[in-house]
Every structure is written in C-alpha cells, then in structure tokens.
Amino acid sequence: MDHAWTAAQRLAEGRPVREALGGRDSAVDWVALDLAVRYPPWYAPDRWVSPLPDRDAAPTGPGTALALCHPDGRTREAALDRVSRYPDLLPLLVVRCADWAAPVRERARALLASVEAAALIAQAELILLLDRRERGGFAAEQLGRALREGPAEALHPLLESADRATLRFAHRVAVERGLLPPLRMARIAARSGDVVLQDLCAEAALRQSGDEDVLDILLTGRSGRVRAAGVTALRRAGRYEEARAHLTDRSGVVRACARYVVRQGGTDPLPLYRELCTRGDVAPGAAAGLGECGDRHQDADTLWALVRHPDPAVRAQAVTGLRALDAVRREGLMPLLDDPSSAVVRAATRALLPHAAEFPVEWLRERDSPESRRAVRVGAQRLLRAAR
C-alpha cells in the first residue's frame, strides 16, 4: 500500500500517470491506487481527494486519475467523461465498471462497451482480477466476447501469460474455438503445474483425437491426474495390455484407473500384483497396489515381508498397503518409527494413529526430544496427542 500512496502523492503533484506509478502498472497496482486515493493515510494533504479540476495541470491526466478514484461518486462519474482523452487511464475505467455506486458503474460500462477489442484484451489481467468482485462480471463478459469473436492472433499473448487467471481464461476460449491442436493440448496438460489447465487440456485433447502420440504424451505427464486420463483412454483405444505398466504408478488414482482398464481387457490385476510383489526388484507402487485390491488374509504376509525391504520407498508403500488392508499391527510397525527414512516414519505414524493408546507413553516421550530427528519427533508428538 505504501507504493500506491506514493503514486497518489505523485499524481497530486501533477506528474504523468506512468511516472507516478514508477513503472509498476500491473493489475494489482491499479487496484491499489484506487484504494490509496479513496483511503489516504493520515498525513495525506487534502489535494489528494480534491474535486475534479476544470482542466488537468498536465496533458497526461493526473487530476483525472485522482478524480476517477475519488471517494465521492459524483466526482468519479464526472471524471469518466474525460477518460477517452487519456488512453493511459483505461485501467481505471475498468475498475469503475465494478464500482459500488450504480450511476458510476453504469456510465463506466457504457464507455467500456465502445472500447476497441485490442485495448480491452490488453487489460485482461485487471479485468479477471476484478471479476472476483460482486459487480465485476461485466468487463469479463466483454473480454470473453472480444476473444471469442476476434481474430485468433489476439489470444496468442494471453496463452503465454504469467497470470494464472488470464492463462486459464485464454485456454478455455482457445479450446472452445478449437484453436489448439490435440498434440499441443496434450503437451500443455503433461507439463503444466496448474490442475485446471491439466484437466481442461487433457480432456479436450482426448475428445478431439485418440491419436497414439496424444496418448503417449499424456501417459508420461508429471501429474497423476493427466496420467490417469491417459490410462483411462487406453480402454477406448483398445490398448488394454498397455495399462499393466501403470499398475505400479506412484499415484493411487493412476493405479486405480490401470486396474479398471486391465479388468476391462479381461484380466484380474490381483494376481499381477502378487507376482510383482514377490520379485527381487519390487516397484513401490506394486506394494501399494496390492494393498488397494488384495485380500487381508492372503496378502498381508507379503506386505509384512516388504516392510523390511532395503528400498525405503518400498517400505513406505508396504505400510500404506497394510493400512489399506486393515492389517496393521502395532508391534510390527513400531520399529519403523525409528526408520532412517522420514517417508517411512511418516507412513508408519499415519498407520499407527488408531493404535496410539496402545503405546507406552514413556517410549513415545523418549522420541519427542531435541536429540531425535524431526520426522521421529513429529511422529511421536502426533501419537501422543492421539493417545489422549
């Protein structure tokens, strides 16, 4: 807020708008400027919120900028008629479209409706930020219309935006218009860290094409959600056998989808898991998967053997599998609370929480000491709380 107050003071001194903002003219900065003028600090001179002058002291509109943020709605409304003279003040026109005063809001919206599409699209980040407000939907509707009806090239910069809301909005429009080829959407889904984009692009890519390359990209996505979409699509492509490779995926949702596709192909995944868990090179996901679909009486011993596996990832997933089978025994997992692997300690703690009352309190307190590793100490604290 300090920067916005400084910008308001510079405007009051007659400095050009861009200079007053100090080169910071992001969506957040314009909203902050609006608030800074409306709620000035105690030391602010009266001229910050003076009535709209007959004419600006400078041709760049600093007085109009202040008037557009004035606490008095009549002053804000009067200032709107000057916005067309100062292109740099378009962001404040967007802000006024979400104004709480109906006359100001309606006048601003009438003016925004006549703004060229290119200028409107340039304010996409601010428009979508204000769309979160109760009265902020009008500008977002105008933006959506401009993007849906305008040339495809207008969308391209927004598809690379650093703003998450803008990125999502632009991709939704691009998908609606069919502007993105399936392979590009598959790559976006596979590489993006945004779950909304992952779902949007993965679903659209599969809807438009069942091409082998699209599936292969989704199957190697870094997100479990994307890989799950690719695995599920294997059924529609008739590639049931390929789902076997994903039975041991690190993501539980991918393993569940793989089991579904394998069953649709006429194979029971349980014997496959049993075989995978008795090999010398056990995959961690195999232990978890056996617990997810196995039988407590037949498969618990296999998982108990894997609890002593040299690979900590296998030990941790074996504990998770025992928990899924409801085959946890306190005495069997108790030593894992001192395991060298923090992941194993956390998995054992989660599994043992229902058995917390069975632990010797002193034994847990010994591990809740400054000398213990953090994972061991946190595990002991959780069990002590659960035992109360």
C-alpha positions in Angstrom: 0.0 0.0 0.0 2.9 2.3 0.6 3.8 2.3 -3.1 0.2 3.1 -4.0 0.2 6.1 -1.6 3.4 7.3 -3.1 1.8 7.1 -6.6 -1.2 9.0 -5.4 1.0 11.7 -4.0 2.9 12.0 -7.3 -0.4 12.3 -9.1 -1.4 15.1 -6.8 1.8 16.9 -7.7 0.8 16.7 -11.4 3.2 14.0 -12.5 2.3 11.9 -15.5 0.3 8.7 -14.6 3.0 6.2 -15.7 5.7 8.2 -14.0 3.6 8.4 -10.8 3.2 4.6 -10.8 7.0 4.2 -11.1 6.8 1.7 -13.9 4.6 -0.6 -11.9 1.3 -0.9 -13.7 0.2 -4.4 -13.0 -3.5 -5.2 -12.3 -2.7 -5.2 -8.5 -1.1 -1.8 -8.8 -4.1 -0.2 -10.4 -6.5 -1.6 -7.8 -4.1 -0.5 -5.0 -4.0 3.0 -6.5 -7.8 3.2 -6.4 -7.8 2.2 -2.7 -4.9 4.5 -1.9 -6.8 7.6 -3.2 -10.1 6.6 -1.5 -8.4 5.7 1.8 -5.4 8.0 2.1 -3.1 7.9 5.1 -3.4 10.4 7.9 -0.6 12.5 6.6 -2.1 12.9 3.1 -2.8 16.5 2.0 -6.4 17.4 1.1 -5.5 17.8 -2.5 -5.3 14.0 -2.9 -9.1 13.9 -3.0 -9.8 17.4 -4.3 -12.8 17.9 -6.6 -12.4 17.3 -10.3 -10.5 20.3 -11.7 -11.7 22.2 -14.7 -8.7 21.0 -16.6 -5.7 18.9 -15.8 -2.5 20.5 -14.8 -0.7 18.1 -17.2 -1.7 16.6 -20.5 -1.3 13.1 -19.2 -4.3 13.3 -16.9 -3.1 13.0 -13.3 -6.0 15.1 -12.0 -8.5 12.9 -13.9 -6.8 9.8 -12.5 -7.3 11.1 -8.9 -10.9 12.1 -9.7 -11.6 8.6 -11.0 -10.7 7.2 -7.6 -12.4 10.0 -5.6 -14.5 8.9 -2.6 -17.4 11.0 -3.9 -19.3 9.1 -6.5 -20.4 12.2 -8.3 -16.8 13.2 -8.9 -15.9 9.7 -10.2 -18.9 9.8 -12.5 -17.9 13.2 -13.9 -14.3 12.1 -14.4 -15.4 9.2 -16.6 -16.3 11.6 -19.5 -12.6 12.5 -19.7 -11.2 9.0 -19.9 -11.3 9.0 -23.7 -8.7 11.8 -23.7 -6.2 9.8 -21.7 -5.6 6.2 -23.0 -3.3 5.5 -20.0 -6.4 5.7 -17.8 -8.2 2.8 -19.4 -7.4 0.6 -16.4 -9.3 2.9 -14.1 -12.3 2.8 -16.4 -12.2 -1.0 -16.0 -12.0 -0.5 -12.2 -15.1 1.8 -12.3 -17.1 -0.9 -14.1 -17.2 -2.7 -10.8 -18.0 0.4 -8.8 -20.4 0.1 -5.9 -22.3 3.2 -7.0 -24.8 2.3 -9.7 -24.6 5.6 -11.7 -20.8 5.4 -11.8 -20.9 1.7 -12.7 -23.4 2.1 -15.5 -21.6 5.0 -17.1 -18.3 3.2 -17.0 -19.8 0.1 -18.6 -21.4 2.2 -21.3 -17.9 3.7 -22.1 -16.1 0.3 -21.9 -18.6 -1.2 -24.4 -17.2 1.2 -27.0 -13.5 0.4 -26.3 -11.6 -1.3 -29.1 -11.1 -5.1 -28.6 -7.3 -4.8 -28.7 -7.3 -2.3 -25.9 -9.7 -4.4 -23.9 -7.6 -7.5 -24.3 -4.6 -5.7 -23.1 -6.3 -5.2 -19.7 -7.2 -8.9 -19.4 -5.3 -9.4 -16.1 -7.0 -6.5 -14.4 -10.4 -7.5 -15.8 -10.1 -11.0 -14.5 -8.8 -9.8 -11.1 -11.9 -7.6 -10.8 -14.1 -10.4 -11.9 -13.8 -11.8 -8.4 -15.8 -8.9 -7.1 -19.5 -9.0 -6.7 -20.1 -6.5 -9.6 -17.0 -7.3 -11.6 -18.6 -9.6 -14.2 -19.4 -7.1 -16.9 -15.9 -6.4 -18.1 -15.1 -10.1 -18.0 -18.1 -10.7 -20.3 -16.8 -8.0 -22.7 -13.4 -9.6 -22.7 -14.8 -13.0 -23.4 -16.8 -11.7 -26.3 -13.8 -9.9 -27.7 -11.7 -13.1 -27.5 -14.4 -15.4 -28.9 -15.3 -13.1 -31.8 -12.0 -11.5 -32.6 -9.0 -12.9 -34.6 -7.2 -15.9 -33.2 -4.0 -13.9 -33.0 -5.4 -11.8 -30.2 -5.4 -14.9 -28.0 -1.7 -15.8 -28.5 -0.2 -13.4 -26.0 -2.7 -14.4 -23.3 -1.8 -18.1 -23.8 1.7 -17.3 -22.5 0.5 -15.0 -19.7 2.2 -15.3 -16.3 -1.1 -14.6 -14.6 -2.9 -17.8 -13.7 -6.5 -16.4 -14.1 -5.6 -15.0 -17.5 -3.9 -18.2 -18.6 -6.9 -20.3 -17.7 -9.4 -17.9 -19.3 -7.4 -17.8 -22.5 -7.1 -21.5 -22.7 -10.8 -22.0 -22.1 -11.6 -19.7 -25.0 -9.0 -21.3 -27.2 -10.4 -24.8 -26.5 -14.0 -23.6 -27.2 -12.8 -22.1 -30.5 -10.8 -25.2 -31.4 -7.7 -23.2 -31.9 -5.3 -25.6 -30.2 -4.3 -28.9 -31.9 -4.6 -32.0 -29.8 -0.8 -32.6 -29.6 -0.3 -29.1 -28.2 -3.1 -29.5 -25.6 -1.6 -32.9 -24.6 1.8 -31.2 -24.1 0.2 -28.4 -22.0 -1.6 -31.0 -19.8 1.6 -33.0 -19.4 3.8 -30.1 -18.5 1.6 -27.6 -16.7 1.6 -27.4 -12.9 -2.0 -26.0 -12.9 -4.6 -28.6 -12.3 -7.3 -26.6 -14.1 -5.2 -26.5 -17.2 -4.3 -30.1 -16.8 -7.9 -31.2 -16.8 -9.1 -28.8 -19.4 -6.4 -29.7 -22.0 -6.2 -33.4 -21.3 -10.0 -33.8 -21.7 -10.0 -31.6 -24.9 -7.0 -33.4 -26.4 -8.7 -36.8 -25.9 -12.0 -35.5 -27.1 -10.6 -34.3 -30.3 -8.2 -37.1 -31.0 -7.4 -40.6 -29.9 -4.1 -40.4 -31.7 -1.3 -42.6 -30.4 1.0 -39.7 -29.9 -1.6 -37.8 -27.8 -2.0 -40.8 -25.5 1.8 -41.3 -25.2 2.3 -37.7 -24.1 -0.5 -37.9 -21.5 0.8 -41.2 -20.2 4.2 -39.6 -19.4 2.6 -36.4 -17.8 4.1 -35.3 -14.5 0.7 -35.0 -12.9 -1.2 -38.1 -11.7 -4.4 -36.6 -13.0 -3.1 -36.4 -16.5 -1.6 -39.8 -16.5 -4.9 -41.2 -15.2 -6.7 -39.5 -18.1 -4.3 -41.2 -20.5 -4.6 -44.6 -18.8 -8.4 -44.5 -18.9 -8.3 -43.5 -22.6 -6.4 -46.8 -23.3 -9.6 -48.6 -22.9 -11.3 -46.6 -25.6 -8.3 -47.2 -27.8 -8.4 -50.9 -27.1 -4.9 -50.9 -25.7 -5.7 -52.9 -22.6 -2.4 -54.6 -22.2 -0.5 -51.3 -22.0 -2.4 -50.5 -18.8 -0.4 -53.2 -17.0 2.7 -50.9 -17.0 0.8 -48.4 -14.9 -0.4 -50.8 -12.2 2.7 -49.7 -10.2 2.4 -45.9 -10.8 3.3 -43.7 -7.9 -0.2 -42.1 -8.0 -3.1 -44.0 -6.4 -5.6 -42.6 -8.9 -3.5 -43.8 -11.8 -3.2 -47.3 -10.3 -7.0 -47.4 -9.8 -7.5 -46.4 -13.5 -5.0 -49.0 -14.6 -6.8 -51.8 -12.7 -10.1 -50.7 -14.3 -8.7 -50.9 -17.8 -6.9 -54.2 -17.1 -10.2 -55.7 -15.9 -12.0 -54.3 -19.0 -9.5 -56.3 -21.0 -10.4 -59.5 -19.2 -7.5 -59.7 -16.8 -7.7 -59.7 -13.0 -5.0 -57.3 -11.7 -4.7 -59.0 -8.3 -2.5 -62.0 -9.5 -0.4 -59.5 -11.3 0.2 -57.5 -8.1 1.0 -60.7 -6.2 3.6 -61.6 -8.8 5.1 -58.1 -8.9 5.5 -58.1 -5.1 7.5 -61.3 -5.0 10.1 -60.2 -7.5 13.6 -59.1 -6.4 13.1 -55.7 -7.9 9.8 -54.7 -6.3 8.3 -51.4 -7.5 7.0 -49.2 -4.6 3.7 -48.8 -6.4 3.2 -52.6 -6.5 3.2 -52.8 -2.7 0.6 -50.0 -2.5 -1.5 -51.6 -5.3 -1.6 -55.0 -3.6 -3.0 -53.3 -0.5 -5.6 -51.5 -2.6 -7.0 -54.6 -4.2 -5.7 -57.5 -2.2 -7.1 -59.8 0.5 -6.1 -59.3 4.1 -5.8 -62.9 4.9 -3.9 -63.9 1.8 -1.7 -60.8 1.0 -0.9 -59.3 4.4 2.2 -61.6 4.9 3.6 -60.5 1.5 3.3 -56.9 2.6 4.8 -57.6 6.0 7.8 -59.0 4.3 8.2 -55.9 2.2 8.1 -53.8 5.4 11.7 -55.0 5.8 12.7 -54.3 2.2 16.0 -52.4 1.7 14.4 -49.7 -0.5 12.7 -47.1 1.8 10.1 -46.3 -0.9 9.0 -49.9 -0.9 8.9 -50.0 2.9 6.7 -46.8 3.0 4.3 -48.2 0.3 4.2 -51.5 2.0 3.0 -49.8 5.2 0.4 -47.9 3.1 -0.7 -51.2 1.7 -1.1 -52.8 5.1 -3.2 -49.8 6.2 -5.4 -50.2 3.1 -5.9 -53.9 4.0 -6.6 -53.0 7.6 -3.8 -55.4 8.6 -1.8 -53.0 10.8 -0.2 -54.4 14.0 1.4 -52.1 16.5 4.3 -54.4 17.4 5.1 -54.9 13.7 5.3 -51.3 12.7 6.6 -49.9 16.0 10.3 -50.2 14.9 9.6 -48.2 11.8 9.1 -45.1 13.9 12.9 -45.1 14.2 13.5 -45.8 10.5 16.3 -43.9 8.7 13.8 -42.8 6.1 11.5 -39.9 7.0 8.9 -41.1 4.4 8.7 -44.5 6.2 8.4 -42.8 9.6 5.5 -40.6 8.3 3.8 -43.6 6.7 4.2 -45.7 9.9 2.8 -42.8 12.0 -0.3 -42.5 9.9 -0.9 -46.2 10.1 -0.4 -46.4 13.8 -2.6 -43.4 14.8 -5.6 -45.7 15.5 -3.4 -47.7 17.8 -1.9 -44.7 19.7 -3.5 -45.7 23.0 -1.5 -49.0 23.0 1.9 -47.3 23.0 3.9 -46.9 26.2 3.8 -43.1 26.9 7.4 -43.0 28.1 8.6 -44.8 24.9 7.0 -42.0 22.8 8.3 -39.2 25.0 11.9 -40.5 24.6 11.4 -39.9 20.8 9.9 -36.5 21.4 13.2 -35.0 22.4 15.6 -32.4 20.8 18.0 -35.3 20.0 15.5 -37.1 17.8 15.3 -36.4 14.0 12.4 -34.1 13.1 10.3 -36.8 11.5 10.7 -39.1 14.5 9.8 -36.2 16.9 6.7 -35.1 14.9 5.6 -38.8 14.7 5.9 -39.2 18.4 4.0 -35.9 19.1 1.1 -37.0 16.8 0.8 -40.3 18.5 1.0 -38.7 22.0 -1.9 -36.3 21.0 -3.9 -39.2 19.5 -3.5 -41.2 22.7 -5.1 -38.6 25.0 
